[in-house]
């Protein structure tokens, strides 16, 4: 199985622009701080499953730092650290278990909750928030994780078909 990493990066850059440019217009203003789709994180999970843990670590680090810079600005690094760590852990799990849609759904849900929990913990550590974890979990972490799960399940089949090329395919398919 050969993964098209360059295409993953281009798609993720497009999704990052979409997340920061179009999604704020679609999501109602009352829900804008509650629903954060983290499309780059979803692609990090795809890279963990199809390309391995080291690629997912670097992918998560790069797109997490981009997301920190473009979206949040209070502190650079929480999403970079969280996406890199969870991408590595998801890649480690994917090496030990087959990467089916059910397993991917579980990884997307748990990983989404872990990502926002890590970011919340870092913000709490540096006293950038005074919210309690239970409130943040109810208000932002759980709805965001469910949204990421729905997006990941929606993208699973198209992304898998587009990004993963079988090594058993004909030589004409491996021209690009």
PyMOL commands that set and color helices and strands:
alter all, ss='L'
color gray80, all
select helices_A, chain A and resi 5-21+23-26+29-31+39-50+53-72+78-96+101-125+133-163+171-174
alter helices_A, ss='H'
color red, helices_A
select strands_A, chain A and resi 2-3+164-165
alter strands_A, ss='S'
color yellow, strands_A
deselect
rebuild
show_as cartoon
